[in-house]
Amino acid sequence: MKLARLGPVGTEKPAVIDEAGNYRDLSSIIPDITGKTLEDLSWAEGLDINSLPIFPENTRIGPCVGKIGKLICVGLNYSDHAAETGNPIPKEPILFGKATSSIIGPNDNVVIPRGSTKTDWEVELGVVISREAKYVSEKNALEHVAGYCVVNDVSERKFQIEQGGQWIKGKSCDTFAPIGPWMVTRDEIPDPQNLKMWLEVDDLRRQDGSTKTMIFGVSTLVSYISSFMSLQPGDIIPTGTPPGVGLGLKPPVFLKPGQTMKLGIEGLGTQTQKVVAAS
């Protein structure tokens, strides 16, 4: 099942995608796609998708999960990405936070913040939590996963690397977390460690990778993170990016206003964002 949220910012309605790719309005069934509705999917049993109204074409697509409690991200989690940035393979997952105020829809504009000189792109597999995970084993970790989605972990490398402190300030600028277009439930993705992923800037392919090269897989990450903090329904874990980021190019290349990013993951849909300057 593919779940989404459509409508103006702050008033999105829940949707389910039918076999023809239409977005069907779920608001008569559930109030929203949130941790609460993902924790118990009994509302979907016997659902006649084709009886639901279709959203009008060109309705804005919002983040596929609403009321996200936290974004716990994983850095340098692809062996080939670590190599391109000149970093050693981490012995344990590198964790950092991304402010929820950075969350936008998959096709909303990405704003280059004031003072930025090194805004970068990162296509990532997002893991959506379905029920509380606290000290869970790797064996049972996927039982706490609702599904998967595309995340663009937009990053300002100058803020992140050159201005001291933690990564969060280079990761949390407004619009730096496009999420969606939809969340695919776990039953439709039998192997999250075998998904092709890509990203283009102005139609030039920059990233062309696979979740096969993740250093720490989804089960490991959910288990590991849950040993430090509880994961709650609706939390999202962006799991790292393959090679091809602007920082890793020689010479490095970064985003400029007027450019367009397009990215996607096999089975999880695509995103398209125009890059604009801060007002």
KELO-345709 format. One line per 4 residues: number of its first residue (from 0); for each residue z, x, y of N, C-alpha, C. Coordinates in nm, 4 decimals. Layout:
<nodes>
NUM	Z,X,Y,Z,X,Y,Z,X,Y  ...
</nodes>
This chain:
<nodes>
0	0.0000,0.0847,-0.1191,0.0000,0.0000,0.0000,0.0000,0.0885,0.1244  -0.0841,0.0498,0.2209,-0.0918,0.1219,0.3480,-0.0282,0.0349,0.4566  0.0728,0.0904,0.5227,0.1466,0.0173,0.6248,0.1265,0.0833,0.7608  0.1147,-0.0004,0.8641,0.0887,0.0508,0.9980,0.1597,-0.0363,1.1005
4	0.1452,0.0018,1.2269,0.2026,-0.0749,1.3379,0.1002,-0.0752,1.4504  0.0669,-0.1935,1.5013,-0.0358,-0.2075,1.6026,0.0167,-0.2814,1.7245  -0.0371,-0.2456,1.8409,-0.0022,-0.3142,1.9637,0.0367,-0.2176,2.0738  0.0673,-0.2698,2.1919,0.1071,-0.1854,2.3050,0.2337,-0.1060,2.2740
8	0.2521,0.0014,2.3475,0.3693,0.0875,2.3292,0.4970,0.0057,2.3447  0.5834,0.0133,2.2441,0.7117,-0.0549,2.2494,0.7111,-0.1957,2.1963  0.5927,-0.2532,2.1739,0.5851,-0.3906,2.1206,0.4913,-0.3973,2.0003  0.4845,-0.2898,1.9250,0.3964,-0.2864,1.8086,0.4399,-0.3895,1.7037
12	0.3426,-0.4420,1.6330,0.3684,-0.5349,1.5231,0.3345,-0.4678,1.3902  0.4042,-0.5074,1.2820,0.3772,-0.4466,1.1512,0.2438,-0.4933,1.0948  0.1802,-0.4054,1.0189,0.0506,-0.4373,0.9603,0.0396,-0.3774,0.8206  -0.0470,-0.4388,0.7412,-0.0841,-0.3845,0.6109,-0.2362,-0.3781,0.6091
16	-0.2914,-0.2737,0.5463,-0.4359,-0.2550,0.5450,-0.4922,-0.3116,0.4154  -0.5933,-0.3982,0.4266,-0.6523,-0.4564,0.3061,-0.7593,-0.3634,0.2489  -0.8216,-0.4046,0.1383,-0.9183,-0.3189,0.0697,-1.0419,-0.2911,0.1536  -1.0719,-0.3794,0.2478,-1.1883,-0.3603,0.3346,-1.1562,-0.2760,0.4571
20	-1.0300,-0.2337,0.4709,-0.9895,-0.1521,0.5839,-0.9443,-0.2308,0.7053  -0.9292,-0.3632,0.6909,-0.8797,-0.4445,0.8008,-0.7285,-0.4304,0.8149  -0.6812,-0.4320,0.9385,-0.5370,-0.4319,0.9656,-0.4899,-0.5773,0.9683  -0.4023,-0.6143,0.8768,-0.3528,-0.7510,0.8647,-0.2117,-0.7608,0.9229
24	-0.1876,-0.8646,1.0005,-0.0619,-0.8828,1.0720,0.0492,-0.9269,0.9763  0.1546,-0.8456,0.9668,0.2688,-0.8722,0.8787,0.3868,-0.9352,0.9521  0.3703,-0.9668,1.0802,0.4871,-1.0073,1.1581,0.5462,-1.1412,1.1145  0.4725,-1.2196,1.0365,0.5299,-1.3432,0.9820,0.6144,-1.3157,0.8581
28	0.6058,-1.1936,0.8068,0.6786,-1.1556,0.6844,0.7986,-1.0673,0.7160  0.7783,-0.9663,0.8005,0.8841,-0.8722,0.8386,0.8751,-0.8461,0.9882  0.9866,-0.8081,1.0534,0.9825,-0.7857,1.1984,0.9139,-0.6557,1.2395  0.9165,-0.5540,1.1525,0.8606,-0.4240,1.1895,0.8585,-0.3357,1.0651
32	0.7893,-0.2221,1.0748,0.7939,-0.1189,0.9704,0.8985,-0.0170,1.0149  1.0171,-0.0252,0.9596,1.1279,0.0633,0.9945,1.1985,0.1069,0.8664  1.3006,0.1899,0.8825,1.3792,0.2308,0.7669,1.4324,0.1125,0.6891  1.4723,0.0085,0.7612,1.5302,-0.1082,0.6951,1.4296,-0.1769,0.6042
36	1.3054,-0.1925,0.6502,1.2048,-0.2596,0.5676,1.1495,-0.1677,0.4588  1.1570,-0.0361,0.4801,1.1105,0.0584,0.3788,1.2137,0.0781,0.2684  1.3390,0.0530,0.3008,1.4465,0.0711,0.2029,1.4359,-0.0302,0.0891  1.3864,-0.1474,0.1205,1.3725,-0.2544,0.0211,1.2370,-0.3211,0.0399
40	1.1434,-0.2921,-0.0510,1.0074,-0.3443,-0.0393,0.9884,-0.4747,-0.1157  1.0975,-0.5440,-0.1460,1.0851,-0.6696,-0.2210,1.0034,-0.7731,-0.1435  0.9990,-0.7601,-0.0103,0.9198,-0.8524,0.0707,0.7706,-0.8435,0.0383  0.7281,-0.7330,-0.0223,0.5859,-0.7139,-0.0530,0.5463,-0.7725,-0.1878
44	0.6435,-0.8119,-0.2686,0.6137,-0.8650,-0.4007,0.5405,-0.9987,-0.3884  0.4258,-1.0079,-0.4532,0.3476,-1.1307,-0.4508,0.2805,-1.1592,-0.3179  0.2778,-1.0599,-0.2290,0.2186,-1.0795,-0.0969,0.0676,-1.1013,-0.1072  0.0179,-1.2089,-0.0479,-0.1258,-1.2374,-0.0426,-0.1807,-1.1774,0.0867
48	-0.2229,-1.0518,0.0785,-0.2669,-0.9792,0.1975,-0.3824,-1.0504,0.2670  -0.4756,-1.1025,0.1890,-0.5960,-1.1619,0.2481,-0.5699,-1.2932,0.3217  -0.4493,-1.3465,0.3099,-0.4152,-1.4687,0.3831,-0.3592,-1.4388,0.5219  -0.3317,-1.3112,0.5485,-0.2718,-1.2731,0.6762,-0.3789,-1.2569,0.7833
52	-0.3460,-1.2882,0.9091,-0.4450,-1.2741,1.0173,-0.4824,-1.1280,1.0406  -0.6069,-1.1086,1.0823,-0.6580,-0.9741,1.1101,-0.6380,-0.9417,1.2576  -0.5904,-0.8207,1.2856,-0.5773,-0.7771,1.4240,-0.7159,-0.7640,1.4877  -0.7287,-0.7961,1.6148,-0.8574,-0.7764,1.6829,-0.8986,-0.6301,1.6817
56	-1.0288,-0.6074,1.6791,-1.0792,-0.4700,1.6862,-1.0317,-0.4048,1.8160  -1.0138,-0.2750,1.8088,-0.9714,-0.1931,1.9234,-0.8268,-0.2160,1.9645  -0.7476,-0.2877,1.8810,-0.6045,-0.2951,1.9070,-0.5443,-0.1562,1.8878  -0.4601,-0.1144,1.9812,-0.3994,0.0189,1.9709,-0.3199,0.0330,1.8412
60	-0.3329,0.1496,1.7778,-0.2538,0.1821,1.6592,-0.1341,0.2650,1.7038  -0.0147,0.2189,1.6716,0.1064,0.2905,1.7079,0.1524,0.3834,1.5976  0.2649,0.4517,1.6166,0.3233,0.5316,1.5084,0.3467,0.4396,1.3879  0.3201,0.4878,1.2681,0.3242,0.4004,1.1507,0.4662,0.3617,1.1096
64	0.5674,0.4272,1.1632,0.7069,0.3915,1.1388,0.7763,0.3757,1.2733  0.8533,0.2699,1.2891,0.9267,0.2478,1.4121,1.0733,0.2855,1.3971  1.1405,0.3049,1.5095,1.2835,0.3359,1.5122,1.3181,0.4559,1.4236  1.2379,0.5597,1.4341,1.2608,0.6816,1.3549,1.3893,0.7482,1.4021
68	1.4790,0.7749,1.3099,1.6073,0.8341,1.3460,1.5980,0.9806,1.3800  1.5234,1.0556,1.2984,1.5085,1.1986,1.3260,1.3823,1.2537,1.2603  1.3317,1.3592,1.3228,1.2209,1.4371,1.2704,1.2757,1.5748,1.2360  1.2839,1.6036,1.1065,1.3302,1.7348,1.0609,1.2088,1.8099,1.0076
72	1.1671,1.9112,1.0820,1.0419,1.9806,1.0529,1.0664,2.1106,0.9771  0.9609,2.1578,0.9128,0.9675,2.2796,0.8326,0.8674,2.3811,0.8882  0.9147,2.5004,0.9201,0.8290,2.6032,0.9766,0.7825,2.7040,0.8728  0.6634,2.7584,0.8955,0.6078,2.8649,0.8104,0.6152,2.8280,0.6622
76	0.5727,2.7071,0.6290,0.5864,2.6591,0.4913,0.4572,2.6673,0.4112  0.3559,2.7341,0.4648,0.2328,2.7588,0.3899,0.2143,2.9092,0.3822  0.1921,2.9596,0.2637,0.1826,3.1049,0.2450,0.0704,3.1636,0.3293  -0.0433,3.0927,0.3381,-0.1562,3.1453,0.4148,-0.1337,3.1330,0.5654
80	-0.0535,3.0366,0.6077,-0.0195,3.0257,0.7504,0.0799,3.1346,0.7896  0.1769,3.1627,0.7027,0.2719,3.2709,0.7309,0.1971,3.4029,0.7462  0.0978,3.4228,0.6601,0.0210,3.5472,0.6649,-0.0559,3.5598,0.7964  -0.1177,3.4500,0.8434,-0.1991,3.4589,0.9648,-0.1138,3.4853,1.0888
84	0.0143,3.4461,1.0848,0.1021,3.4695,1.1993,0.1806,3.5998,1.1855  0.1581,3.6730,1.0759,0.2236,3.8012,1.0564,0.3693,3.7917,1.0171  0.4105,3.6754,0.9634,0.5497,3.6561,0.9242,0.5663,3.6676,0.7726  0.6822,3.7163,0.7270,0.7077,3.7225,0.5836,0.7256,3.5823,0.5251
88	0.7079,3.5691,0.3944,0.7306,3.4425,0.3262,0.8800,3.4098,0.3348  0.9163,3.2938,0.3876,1.0596,3.2607,0.3983,1.1261,3.2512,0.2607  1.2499,3.2989,0.2534,1.3253,3.2875,0.1287,1.3847,3.1480,0.1121  1.4089,3.0808,0.2236,1.4549,2.9427,0.2239,1.3755,2.8684,0.3312
92	1.3662,2.7356,0.3221,1.2938,2.6604,0.4247,1.3506,2.6840,0.5648  1.2605,2.7035,0.6610,1.2975,2.7159,0.8015,1.2938,2.5765,0.8615  1.4059,2.5299,0.9122,1.4170,2.3941,0.9639,1.4324,2.3937,1.1157  1.3725,2.2949,1.1792,1.3928,2.2740,1.3224,1.3745,2.1257,1.3523
96	1.4252,2.0828,1.4641,1.4132,1.9434,1.5036,1.3019,1.9227,1.6041  1.2546,1.8013,1.6088,1.1537,1.7600,1.7058,1.2044,1.6294,1.7662  1.2190,1.6229,1.8969,1.2774,1.5053,1.9598,1.1941,1.3808,1.9312  1.2613,1.2690,1.9048,1.1882,1.1453,1.8765,1.1138,1.0941,1.9999
100	1.1498,1.1414,2.1188,1.0768,1.1025,2.2396,0.9365,1.1624,2.2442  0.9066,1.2534,2.1508,0.7723,1.3123,2.1444,0.6755,1.2278,2.0621  0.7263,1.1235,1.9965,0.6446,1.0434,1.9046,0.5477,0.9534,1.9798  0.4200,0.9549,1.9354,0.3173,0.8663,1.9898,0.2315,0.8157,1.8746
104	0.1386,0.7270,1.9072,0.0443,0.6787,1.8079,-0.0593,0.7843,1.7737  -0.1315,0.7655,1.6635,-0.2238,0.8681,1.6148,-0.3437,0.8936,1.7044  -0.3782,0.7978,1.7913,-0.4946,0.8139,1.8763,-0.4596,0.8118,2.0249  -0.3299,0.8228,2.0552,-0.2876,0.8304,2.1949,-0.3186,0.9691,2.2518
108	-0.3222,0.9793,2.3840,-0.3493,1.1081,2.4478,-0.2344,1.2055,2.4256  -0.2676,1.3331,2.4068,-0.1692,1.4407,2.4049,-0.1685,1.5069,2.5420  -0.0508,1.5155,2.6008,-0.0373,1.5679,2.7374,0.0100,1.7130,2.7328  -0.0674,1.8020,2.7937,-0.0236,1.9412,2.8077,0.0832,1.9455,2.9164
112	0.2047,1.9910,2.8848,0.3144,1.9824,2.9820,0.2985,2.0808,3.0972  0.3704,2.0540,3.2033,0.3704,2.1456,3.3177,0.4203,2.2825,3.2738  0.3541,2.3868,3.3217,0.3938,2.5235,3.2886,0.3408,2.5728,3.1554  0.2682,2.4885,3.0845,0.2171,2.5283,2.9528,0.0932,2.6154,2.9662
116	0.0881,2.7211,2.8843,-0.0315,2.8054,2.8746,-0.0772,2.8210,2.7307  0.0051,2.7709,2.6349,-0.0246,2.7969,2.4937,0.0049,2.6747,2.4058  -0.0521,2.5593,2.4429,-0.0342,2.4402,2.3609,-0.1269,2.4477,2.2398  -0.0708,2.4234,2.1214,-0.1372,2.4493,1.9937,-0.1362,2.3234,1.9066
120	-0.2117,2.3268,1.7996,-0.2268,2.2150,1.7070,-0.1715,2.2503,1.5691  -0.1285,2.1510,1.4932,-0.0822,2.1738,1.3555,-0.0914,2.0431,1.2764  -0.1861,2.0323,1.1851,-0.1924,1.9160,1.0968,-0.0858,1.9318,0.9882  -0.0096,1.8250,0.9636,0.0998,1.8343,0.8672,0.1134,1.7056,0.7854
124	0.1596,1.7226,0.6623,0.1973,1.6100,0.5781,0.3365,1.5635,0.6183  0.3484,1.4367,0.6557,0.4781,1.3793,0.6883,0.5347,1.3042,0.5693  0.6620,1.3277,0.5390,0.7319,1.2593,0.4294,0.8274,1.1575,0.4914  0.8118,1.0314,0.4559,0.8936,0.9236,0.5119,1.0032,0.8875,0.4119
128	1.1274,0.8884,0.4580,1.2421,0.8608,0.3706,1.2629,0.7100,0.3554  1.2949,0.6672,0.2318,1.3134,0.5247,0.2037,1.4598,0.4848,0.1908  1.5432,0.5738,0.1385,1.6852,0.5426,0.1254,1.7669,0.6692,0.1418  1.8937,0.6528,0.1738,1.9756,0.7681,0.2077,1.9685,0.8772,0.1005
132	1.9480,0.9985,0.1475,1.9450,1.1148,0.0591,2.0557,1.2096,0.1019  2.1520,1.2303,0.0158,2.2646,1.3176,0.0452,2.2989,1.3950,-0.0809  2.2820,1.5275,-0.0758,2.3050,1.6139,-0.1923,2.2236,1.5676,-0.3135  2.0966,1.5346,-0.2915,2.0137,1.4902,-0.4037,1.9522,1.6108,-0.4743
136	1.9268,1.5966,-0.6011,1.8640,1.7030,-0.6789,1.7128,1.6988,-0.6579  1.6468,1.8104,-0.6862,1.5010,1.8118,-0.6798,1.4421,1.7103,-0.7773  1.5044,1.6959,-0.8920,1.4555,1.6028,-0.9941,1.4516,1.4599,-0.9416  1.5492,1.4226,-0.8603,1.5588,1.2844,-0.8119,1.5102,1.2669,-0.6680
140	1.4627,1.3737,-0.6070,1.4321,1.3704,-0.4640,1.3257,1.2667,-0.4275  1.2201,1.2554,-0.5074,1.1119,1.1641,-0.4720,1.1542,1.0178,-0.4780  1.2637,0.9888,-0.5446,1.3151,0.8516,-0.5468,1.3619,0.8073,-0.4085  1.3773,0.9035,-0.3178,1.4223,0.8746,-0.1815,1.3066,0.8754,-0.0814
144	1.1848,0.8858,-0.1317,1.0659,0.8928,-0.0464,0.9929,0.7584,-0.0474  0.9702,0.7036,0.0730,0.8941,0.5788,0.0847,0.7451,0.6041,0.0739  0.6988,0.7130,0.1360,0.5565,0.7429,0.1352,0.5238,0.8595,0.2255  0.3954,0.8691,0.2616,0.3453,0.9870,0.3309,0.2527,0.9452,0.4451
148	0.2436,1.0325,0.5455,0.1579,1.0043,0.6610,0.1110,1.1357,0.7223  0.0167,1.1251,0.8144,-0.0327,1.2410,0.8893,0.0540,1.2613,1.0132  0.0887,1.3866,1.0397,0.1599,1.4236,1.1625,0.0869,1.5410,1.2271  0.0660,1.5352,1.3567,0.0176,1.6509,1.4317,0.1389,1.7117,1.5022
152	0.1857,1.8253,1.4515,0.3020,1.8924,1.5098,0.2548,1.9781,1.6269  0.2201,1.9117,1.7373,0.1725,1.9837,1.8561,0.2854,2.0751,1.9045  0.2488,2.1969,1.9434,0.3492,2.2997,1.9750,0.3070,2.3784,2.0986  0.4029,2.4078,2.1854,0.3777,2.4962,2.2995,0.4376,2.6319,2.2639
156	0.3497,2.7296,2.2331,0.3961,2.8575,2.1778,0.4729,2.9413,2.2793  0.4379,2.9322,2.4058,0.5137,3.0076,2.5065,0.6570,2.9563,2.5120  0.6737,2.8241,2.5190,0.8079,2.7664,2.5200,0.8822,2.8010,2.3912  0.8099,2.7967,2.2801,0.8717,2.8138,2.1480,0.9160,2.9572,2.1212
160	0.8295,3.0525,2.1570,0.8492,3.1906,2.1130,0.8963,3.2838,2.2245  0.8445,3.2637,2.3457,0.8640,3.3620,2.4512,0.9801,3.3305,2.5458  1.0392,3.2112,2.5326,1.1426,3.1739,2.6286,1.2808,3.1629,2.5649  1.2990,3.2293,2.4521,1.4307,3.2381,2.3908,1.4785,3.1076,2.3314
164	1.5910,3.1148,2.2600,1.6511,2.9935,2.2064,1.5806,2.9408,2.0830  1.5946,2.8125,2.0588,1.5428,2.7502,1.9382,1.4010,2.6981,1.9577  1.3331,2.6722,1.8454,1.1954,2.6239,1.8499,1.1830,2.4866,1.9137  1.2908,2.4097,1.9139,1.2826,2.2678,1.9518,1.2199,2.2476,2.0887
168	1.2405,2.3401,2.1822,1.1863,2.3180,2.3165,1.0351,2.3346,2.3223  0.9784,2.4079,2.2289,0.8329,2.4198,2.2221,0.7688,2.3130,2.1359  0.8516,2.2305,2.0746,0.8021,2.1296,1.9808,0.8229,1.9859,2.0291  0.9044,1.9671,2.1316,0.9535,1.8331,2.1646,0.8994,1.7736,2.2930
172	0.7998,1.8358,2.3533,0.7440,1.7794,2.4758,0.6897,1.6391,2.4477  0.6913,1.5557,2.5496,0.6373,1.4204,2.5338,0.4953,1.4268,2.4782  0.4654,1.3396,2.3833,0.3348,1.3242,2.3155,0.3091,1.4300,2.2090  0.4070,1.5131,2.1760,0.3839,1.6234,2.0813,0.4022,1.5842,1.9345
176	0.4120,1.4538,1.9048,0.4257,1.4117,1.7646,0.3434,1.2861,1.7352  0.2106,1.2968,1.7363,0.1297,1.1843,1.6907,0.1538,1.1589,1.5408  0.1818,1.0322,1.5048,0.2151,0.9972,1.3672,0.1311,0.8771,1.3242  0.0689,0.8868,1.2073,-0.0118,0.7768,1.1539,-0.1525,0.8248,1.1216
180	-0.2486,0.7334,1.1002,-0.2497,0.5939,1.1419,-0.1687,0.4983,1.0532  -0.1452,0.5397,0.9299,-0.0674,0.4537,0.8425,0.0217,0.5367,0.7521  0.1180,0.4726,0.6911,0.1984,0.5339,0.5863,0.1511,0.4792,0.4525  0.1199,0.5686,0.3603,0.0799,0.5286,0.2253,0.2023,0.5373,0.1354
184	0.2331,0.4297,0.0656,0.3516,0.4294,-0.0201,0.3372,0.5307,-0.1332  0.4519,0.5790,-0.1781,0.4569,0.6904,-0.2726,0.3771,0.6651,-0.4015  0.3724,0.5401,-0.4461,0.3039,0.5092,-0.5718,0.1540,0.5370,-0.5655  0.0973,0.5436,-0.4443,-0.0460,0.5679,-0.4306,-0.0794,0.7168,-0.4130
188	0.0234,0.8008,-0.4033,0.0027,0.9461,-0.3894,0.0768,1.0133,-0.5055  0.0149,1.0205,-0.6240,0.0849,1.0726,-0.7407,0.1250,1.2190,-0.7286  0.0487,1.2987,-0.6512,0.0806,1.4413,-0.6375,0.0668,1.4839,-0.4918  0.1769,1.4845,-0.4162,0.1683,1.5251,-0.2755,0.1373,1.6733,-0.2576
192	0.1385,1.7493,-0.3685,0.1087,1.8931,-0.3606,-0.0375,1.9237,-0.3939  -0.1236,1.8230,-0.3774,-0.2661,1.8451,-0.4043,-0.3502,1.7578,-0.3113  -0.3269,1.7726,-0.1805,-0.3981,1.6926,-0.0808,-0.4726,1.7841,0.0162  -0.6012,1.7581,0.0350,-0.6785,1.8342,0.1321,-0.6405,1.7904,0.2731
196	-0.6429,1.8844,0.3652,-0.6062,1.8558,0.5036,-0.6918,1.9402,0.5973  -0.7178,1.8860,0.7169,-0.8088,1.9539,0.8091,-0.7795,1.9137,0.9526  -0.8272,1.9950,1.0446,-0.8171,1.9649,1.1872,-0.9340,2.0278,1.2601  -0.9894,1.9520,1.3551,-1.0995,2.0007,1.4383,-1.0621,1.9902,1.5852
200	-1.1117,2.0844,1.6642,-1.1005,2.0780,1.8100,-1.2426,2.0772,1.8648  -1.2791,1.9706,1.9340,-1.4160,1.9538,1.9845,-1.5186,1.9752,1.8729  -1.4936,1.9130,1.7591,-1.5831,1.9148,1.6419,-1.5934,2.0512,1.5739  -1.5146,2.1490,1.6179,-1.5118,2.2794,1.5515,-1.3956,2.2813,1.4530
204	-1.4257,2.3008,1.3256,-1.3207,2.3005,1.2230,-1.2310,2.4225,1.2421  -1.1034,2.3958,1.2676,-1.0052,2.5015,1.2881,-0.9135,2.5174,1.1674  -0.8716,2.4058,1.1093,-0.7847,2.4109,0.9912,-0.8549,2.3414,0.8758  -0.8509,2.4044,0.7599,-0.9145,2.3498,0.6400,-0.8316,2.3986,0.5219
208	-0.7283,2.3221,0.4864,-0.6338,2.3701,0.3864,-0.5968,2.2643,0.2855  -0.4891,2.2900,0.2153,-0.4414,2.1989,0.1114,-0.2906,2.2138,0.0976  -0.2268,2.1048,0.0622,-0.0831,2.1108,0.0375,-0.0505,2.1959,-0.0849  -0.1521,2.2398,-0.1584,-0.1301,2.3297,-0.2728,-0.0619,2.4590,-0.2307
212	-0.0868,2.5028,-0.1060,-0.0331,2.6326,-0.0637,0.1024,2.6213,0.0058  0.1647,2.5033,-0.0004,0.3010,2.4912,0.0507,0.3940,2.5823,-0.0284  0.4822,2.6510,0.0406,0.5787,2.7393,-0.0264,0.6882,2.6557,-0.0915  0.7395,2.5598,-0.0174,0.8425,2.4683,-0.0679,0.7827,2.3279,-0.0704
216	0.7747,2.2691,-0.1892,0.7142,2.1383,-0.2046,0.8036,2.0262,-0.1560  0.7508,1.9038,-0.1608,0.8210,1.7872,-0.1081,0.9562,1.7682,-0.1752  0.9613,1.7760,-0.3074,1.0880,1.7562,-0.3790,1.1923,1.8589,-0.3368  1.1480,1.9833,-0.3254,1.2393,2.0903,-0.2840,1.2918,2.0657,-0.1430
220	1.2043,2.0253,-0.0527,1.2439,2.0056,0.0867,1.3437,1.8910,0.1017  1.3159,1.7784,0.0359,1.4084,1.6646,0.0468,1.5455,1.7037,-0.0073  1.5471,1.7710,-0.1214,1.6731,1.8144,-0.1806,1.7444,1.9146,-0.0895  1.6714,2.0133,-0.0403,1.7296,2.1187,0.0426,1.7885,2.0618,0.1717
224	1.7094,1.9812,0.2424,1.7579,1.9257,0.3692,1.8800,1.8378,0.3468  1.8807,1.7627,0.2356,1.9922,1.6712,0.2087,2.1218,1.7439,0.1766  2.1133,1.8755,0.1553,2.2361,1.9526,0.1318,2.3037,1.9919,0.2629  2.2323,1.9751,0.3752,2.2881,2.0080,0.5066,2.3171,1.8842,0.5912
228	2.2426,1.7779,0.5676,2.2590,1.6541,0.6449,2.2047,1.5399,0.5613  2.2555,1.4218,0.5826,2.1991,1.3074,0.5114,2.0675,1.2683,0.5763  1.9718,1.2358,0.4921,1.8455,1.1808,0.5384,1.8550,1.0294,0.5296  1.8162,0.9625,0.6347,1.8313,0.8179,0.6431,1.6960,0.7479,0.6319
232	1.6968,0.6223,0.5881,1.5706,0.5473,0.5803,1.4952,0.5497,0.7124  1.3687,0.5847,0.7061,1.2868,0.5926,0.8260,1.2781,0.7302,0.8878  1.3624,0.8246,0.8454,1.3479,0.9633,0.8909,1.2154,1.0190,0.8392  1.1589,1.1152,0.9112,1.0330,1.1769,0.8697,1.0488,1.3286,0.8663
236	0.9931,1.3888,0.7618,0.9917,1.5340,0.7469,0.8476,1.5828,0.7581  0.8056,1.6406,0.8721,0.6777,1.7110,0.8775,0.6941,1.8443,0.8037  0.6066,1.8707,0.7081,0.6347,1.9732,0.6067,0.5651,2.1070,0.6281  0.5097,2.1322,0.7456,0.4446,2.2599,0.7708,0.2934,2.2457,0.7752
240	0.2269,2.3532,0.8169,0.0827,2.3471,0.8415,0.0083,2.4606,0.7730  -0.1171,2.4377,0.7317,-0.1989,2.5453,0.6745,-0.2536,2.6362,0.7844  -0.3251,2.7428,0.7469,-0.3760,2.8360,0.8477,-0.4824,2.7719,0.9367  -0.5073,2.8396,1.0498,-0.6091,2.7938,1.1423,-0.5545,2.7454,1.2748
244	-0.4239,2.7663,1.2979,-0.3670,2.7271,1.4273,-0.4170,2.8223,1.5350  -0.4106,2.7763,1.6597,-0.4611,2.8580,1.7693,-0.3913,2.9917,1.7817  -0.2603,2.9935,1.7553,-0.1825,3.1165,1.7640,-0.2320,3.2223,1.6674  -0.2841,3.1799,1.5527,-0.3253,3.2741,1.4490,-0.4665,3.3274,1.4640
248	-0.5442,3.2702,1.5573,-0.6806,3.3173,1.5769,-0.6800,3.4498,1.6527  -0.7861,3.5251,1.6376,-0.7955,3.6561,1.7025,-0.9227,3.6592,1.7872  -0.9100,3.6511,1.9202,-0.7853,3.6333,1.9954,-0.7346,3.4895,1.9846  -0.6083,3.4664,2.0182,-0.5538,3.3306,2.0130,-0.6317,3.2351,2.1041
252	-0.6377,3.1101,2.0618,-0.7069,3.0060,2.1381,-0.6125,2.8873,2.1509  -0.6014,2.8310,2.2703,-0.5106,2.7185,2.2905,-0.5823,2.6013,2.3560  -0.5178,2.4863,2.3528,-0.5792,2.3630,2.3998,-0.5921,2.3591,2.5518  -0.6995,2.2912,2.5970,-0.7239,2.2721,2.7392,-0.7503,2.1241,2.7663
256	-0.7155,2.0751,2.8853,-0.7454,1.9368,2.9192,-0.8941,1.9059,2.8998  -0.9216,1.7867,2.8474,-1.0592,1.7455,2.8231,-1.1047,1.7665,2.6806  -1.0302,1.8442,2.6040,-1.0673,1.8658,2.4645,-1.0210,1.7489,2.3775  -1.0755,1.7434,2.2557,-1.0407,1.6382,2.1612,-1.0006,1.6992,2.0278
260	-0.8867,1.6560,1.9768,-0.8439,1.6941,1.8416,-0.8741,1.5806,1.7449  -0.9235,1.6153,1.6278,-0.9400,1.5182,1.5201,-0.8853,1.5815,1.3938  -0.8028,1.5084,1.3197,-0.7364,1.5661,1.2030,-0.7111,1.4596,1.0978  -0.6924,1.5039,0.9743,-0.6655,1.4082,0.8693,-0.6170,1.4747,0.7425
264	-0.5658,1.3913,0.6526,-0.5214,1.4347,0.5202,-0.5788,1.3381,0.4187  -0.6233,1.3914,0.3081,-0.6853,1.3128,0.2028,-0.6004,1.1904,0.1664  -0.6592,1.0721,0.1796,-0.5921,0.9484,0.1444,-0.4994,0.8920,0.2500  -0.4740,0.9686,0.3570,-0.3763,0.9266,0.4569,-0.4377,0.8922,0.5923
268	-0.5696,0.8968,0.6023,-0.6354,0.8581,0.7259,-0.6533,0.9726,0.8232  -0.7078,0.9393,0.9404,-0.7381,1.0402,1.0423,-0.6766,1.0017,1.1770  -0.6573,1.1024,1.2589,-0.6113,1.0854,1.3963,-0.7151,1.1448,1.4915  -0.7214,1.0922,1.6136,-0.8063,1.1497,1.7183,-0.7294,1.1440,1.8499
272	-0.7102,1.2591,1.9112,-0.6368,1.2633,2.0383,-0.7178,1.3389,2.1450  -0.7249,1.2770,2.2625,-0.7788,1.3468,2.3784,-0.6658,1.4257,2.4437  -0.6951,1.5466,2.4864,-0.5969,1.6323,2.5517,-0.6088,1.6164,2.7019  -0.4984,1.5846,2.7682,-0.4999,1.5638,2.9126,-0.3917,1.6490,2.9773
276	-0.4064,1.6731,3.1065,-0.3067,1.7513,3.1813,-0.1915,1.6604,3.2256  -0.0732,1.7176,3.2394,0.0399,1.6436,3.2902,0.0141,1.6032,3.4346  0.0586,1.4848,3.4702,0.0401,1.4367,3.6073,0.1479,1.4941,3.6986
</nodes>
